[in-house]
Amino acid sequence: MEQGFSILMFIFAGALLLYAGLMALIKDYKMLPYRARQSVKPKNPKKYMVQLAKIVALVAAMIAAGAAVALWNGAVGAVVIVVDVVAALWCGTKIIKKAEE
């Protein structure tokens, strides 16, 4: 089970991608956890959900990229995941601003 980390990260990325797809398709604000709904009150919940789905899909893609690198070297893959997810979240702040326009 040498590739256990990569397999788990691929499964996690797939689950996040599925969740992002459902958020973009259904656009129901109540799909968010209760605590998240309490802290954010968007003007247009449907547009907000689409933008949030883009961010979740971007993070899932970064995790999958790190998992692919982890097939070659686990430690480097973990570093790639951390760096890529931080970069994706930074880009996510730019994406979510479009929901407020």
Backbone as a ProteinNet text record, in pm:
[ID]
protein_1_A
[PRIMARY]
MEQGFSILMFIFAGALLLYAGLMALIKDYKMLPYRARQSVKPKNPKKYMVQLAKIVALVAAMIAAGAAVALWNGAVGAVVIVVDVVAALWCGTKIIKKAEE
[TERTIARY]
84.4	0	88.4	179.8	275.2	210.9	104.8	39.5	-88.9	-99.3	-221.1	-257.7	-158.9	-183.2	-241.9	-185	-233.3	-375.3	-402.8	-536.7	-639.2	-607.7	-701.1	-721.6	-616.3	-630.9	-710.6	-695.6	-777.3	-924.9	-952.5	-1091.4	-1147.3	-1069.2	-1112.8	-1138	-1047.7	-1064.8	-1189.9	-1215.4	-1335.4	-1462.5	-1460.5	-1577	-1599.8	-1493.9	-1506.6	-1557.4	-1509.9	-1554.4	-1702.5	-1746.5	-1888	-1972.6	-1926.7	-1996.9	-2002.9	-1893.1	-1891.2	-1989	-1994.1	-2088	-2232.6	-2262.1	-2398	-2431.7	-2335.1	-2360	-2388.3	-2313.6	-2332.5	-2463.1	-2500.7	-2620.5	-2747.8	-2749.6	-2870.3	-2882.5	-2772.2	-2766.9	-2851.3	-2863.6	-2941.5	-2847.4	-2872.2	-2787.2	-2787.9	-2891.4	-2901.3	-2812.4	-2740.8	-2643.4	-2520.3	-2499.7	-2386.4	-2414.8	-2311.1	-2331.4	-2396.9	-2470.2	-2547	-2459.1	-2343.1	-2254.3	-2206.7	-2183.5	-2139.7	-2253	-2375.6	-2489.3	-2512.9	-2476.6	-2498.1	-2399.2	-2278.3	-2175.3	-2177.7	-2240.3	-2242.6	-2388	-2424.1	-2557.9	-2542.6	-2533.4	-2511.4	-2637.1	-2615.2	-2727.3	-2798.7	-2720.6	-2775.6	-2725.3	-2802.1	-2752.6	-2720.7	-2795	-2768	-2634.4	-2607.3	-2479.7	-2364.5	-2388.1	-2287.4	-2253.8	-2354.8	-2330.4	-2250.6	-2276.1	-2199.6	-2053.3	-2029.7	-1891.6	-1822	-1893.7	-1835.8	-1805.9	-1891.3	-1867.2	-1738.9	-1712.9	-1588.2	-1466.9	-1477.1	-1365.1	-1343.7	-1451.3	-1439.8	-1382.1	-1424.2	-1369.7	-1221.4	-1182	-1041.7	-956.8	-1007.2	-935	-925.9	-1033	-1030.8	-927.4	-918.5	-818.6	-676.5	-654.8	-521.5	-486.2	-583.5	-558.1	-527.3	-599.8	-572.4	-433.5	-393.1	-258.6	-151.6	-173.1	-78.2	-75.6	-191.6	-197.1	-122.6	-131.2	-57.3	93.4	137.2	279.4	319	226.3	255.8	272.4	223.2	249.4	398.6	465.4	610	686.2	649.4	716.3	614	587.9	483.7	506.9	628.7	657.8	643.7	691.9	679.6	532.4	457.5	314.4	240.1	275	211.1	241.5	366	403.5	327.5	317.3	245.1	98.6	37.2	-102.5	-117.6	-31.8	-42.9	-24	79.5	107	-5.1	-50.3	-156	-288.4	-322.9	-449.6	-445.3	-331.6	-319.2	-335.6	-272.7	-286.2	-430.2	-496.2	-635.5	-727.7	-703.2	-786	-762.1	-640	-612	-686.4	-681.7	-757.4	-907	-948.2	-1089.1	-1143.2	-1059.2	-1105.5	-1137	-1062.5	-1089.7	-1218.8	-1240.2	-1358.4	-1485.5	-1482.3	-1602.6	-1645.9	-1553.3	-1590.3	-1686.3	-1680.8	-1770.9	-1915.9	-1935.9	-2071.8	-2133.6	-2051.4	-2101.8	-2130.7	-2093	-2114.3	-2260.3
-118.4	0	124.1	123.3	231.8	361	349.2	465.9	504.8	469.4	495.4	642.6	727.5	871.3	924.1	884.9	931.3	884.6	759.9	705.5	779.7	803.1	876.5	1019.7	1083.4	1219.7	1223.6	1123.6	1116.3	1097	1013.8	993.3	1123.1	1191.7	1318.2	1423.6	1431.4	1527.4	1493.8	1368	1327.2	1363.9	1344.9	1381.9	1532.7	1610.5	1756.3	1799.1	1734	1766.8	1733.9	1623.1	1586.5	1690.1	1733	1835	1966.9	2004.3	2127.8	2118.9	2005	1987	1997.7	1938.9	1949.3	2092.4	2163.6	2302.8	2387	2366	2444.1	2406.5	2281.7	2235.1	2274.8	2253.1	2276.8	2423	2486.6	2628.5	2657.7	2560.9	2579.5	2620.7	2737.7	2792.7	2705.3	2624.2	2539.2	2415.5	2398	2288.7	2315.8	2442.4	2478.2	2434.9	2404.4	2373.7	2490.8	2461.1	2562	2677.3	2646.3	2752.8	2845.6	2791.3	2874.5	2964.8	2915	2997	3112.8	3094.9	3200.5	3315	3284.7	3388.1	3464.5	3408.7	3473.6	3490	3610.6	3640.4	3707.5	3630.1	3690.6	3760.2	3858.1	3929.3	3839	3763.5	3672.2	3531.3	3450.2	3318.1	3223.3	3230.1	3138.9	3170.8	3298.3	3337.8	3305.1	3323.9	3293	3143.9	3058.7	2914.5	2872.4	2934.9	2901.5	2941.5	3059.7	3105.1	3016.7	2980.4	2892.3	2754	2706.4	2577.3	2581.5	2694.4	2709.2	2698.1	2759	2755.2	2613.6	2544.7	2407.5	2317	2335.7	2254.9	2284.4	2410	2447.2	2382.2	2384.6	2320.6	2169.9	2109.3	1965.5	1932.9	2018.2	1995.9	2006.8	2099.1	2115	1994.2	1941.9	1822.4	1703.6	1691.8	1583	1598	1720.6	1743.1	1702	1737.8	1697.3	1546.5	1482.9	1336.9	1270.4	1329.9	1275.7	1286.1	1396.8	1412	1313.9	1289.6	1198.4	1054.1	1021	887.4	868	975.8	972.5	984.5	1084.1	1105.7	1163.5	1091.7	1130.3	1262.8	1290.1	1415.4	1534.8	1521.8	1630.5	1652.2	1543.9	1554.8	1628.4	1602.7	1672.7	1822.3	1856.1	1997.1	2062.8	1992.1	2044.8	2068.9	1977.4	1994.7	2121	2139.5	2255.5	2385.5	2391.4	2513.2	2540.5	2437.2	2454.9	2496	2437.9	2473	2617.3	2659.7	2799.2	2891.6	2858.2	2939.6	2938.4	2823.9	2814.3	2897.1	2896.8	2977.8	3126.7	3164.7	3304.5	3344.8	3258.6	3285.3	3282.9	3202.3	3194.7	3325.5	3402.5	3533.4	3625.3	3610.4	3690	3642	3511.5	3454.7	3491.3	3484	3506.8	3652.8	3742.3	3883.9	3907.8	3819.7	3831.7	3803.4	3730	3701.7	3824.2	3915.7	4035.4	4149.3	4134.3	4241.9	4251.9
0	0	0	-89.9	-101.5	-150.4	-227.2	-287.4	-213.8	-86.8	-9.6	-0.5	20.9	29.8	-100.3	-211.5	-341.4	-367.7	-336	-358.7	-274.8	-148.7	-62.1	-110.1	-156.6	-206.5	-336.3	-422.7	-543.1	-507.6	-408.6	-363.9	-305.9	-223.8	-164.6	-272.6	-369.9	-479.5	-560.5	-582.5	-654.9	-579.4	-447.1	-366.2	-369.1	-360.8	-369.6	-506.8	-610.5	-745.3	-763.8	-706.9	-711.8	-637.9	-521.4	-443.7	-519.4	-584	-662.4	-779.6	-843.6	-953.3	-908.1	-793.5	-739.8	-700.8	-642.4	-605.5	-729.4	-836.2	-958.1	-1028	-1020.8	-1088.7	-1014.9	-883.9	-805	-762.5	-731.3	-691	-566.4	-478.9	-356.3	-244	-188.3	-81.9	42.8	59.8	178.4	169.6	60	50.6	135.3	170.9	255.7	399	474.8	616.8	689.4	794.2	866.8	914.6	969.6	1020.2	909.5	791.3	679	632	637.6	596.5	692.6	817	915.1	898.7	852.9	844	712.3	609	477.7	433.6	403.8	351.9	215.6	107.2	-24.7	-77.1	-162.7	-224.8	-324.6	-400	-499.2	-467.9	-393	-351.6	-466.4	-575.7	-687.6	-754.8	-776.1	-834.9	-739.4	-610.5	-509.1	-512.4	-525.5	-526.6	-649.4	-762.5	-883.4	-865.3	-811	-789.8	-685.7	-580.4	-478.1	-535.4	-624	-689.1	-772	-836.6	-912.7	-821	-704	-609.4	-557.7	-522	-470.9	-579.2	-704.5	-814	-836	-822.3	-836.3	-726.5	-604.4	-494.2	-517.3	-566.5	-595.3	-702.7	-804.7	-909.7	-854.8	-763.4	-704.2	-617	-546.5	-464.6	-554.8	-665	-759.2	-821.8	-850.5	-905.8	-805.2	-678.8	-575.2	-556.8	-569.8	-558.1	-673.6	-791	-905.5	-882.5	-825.4	-793.6	-683	-589.6	-478.4	-524.9	-641.7	-696.5	-721	-753.7	-777.1	-646	-561.7	-433.8	-335.6	-228.7	-133.5	-65.4	-22.6	47.7	-45.2	-165.1	-262.2	-297.2	-308.2	-335.6	-227	-101.5	10.2	4.9	-27.4	-38.6	-154.7	-266.3	-382.2	-346.7	-272.9	-232.3	-148.4	-50.4	38.2	-40.4	-122.2	-198.5	-299.8	-369.4	-468.8	-406	-292.6	-227.5	-176.6	-122.8	-79.9	-200.4	-311.8	-433.5	-484.6	-477.8	-523.2	-434.9	-305.8	-216.4	-238.5	-269.2	-300.8	-428.7	-528.7	-651.5	-623.6	-527.3	-490.3	-436.8	-370.1	-322.4	-439.9	-548.4	-668.9	-736.6	-737	-802.1	-725.2	-592.6	-514.3	-517.1	-547.1	-558.1	-674.3	-774.4	-888.4	-846.8	-739.4	-691.4	-626.7	-581.4	-512.8	-609.2	-734.7	-832.4	-870.9
[MASK]
+++++++++++++++++++++++++++++++++++++++++++++++++++++++++++++++++++++++++++++++++++++++++++++++++++++

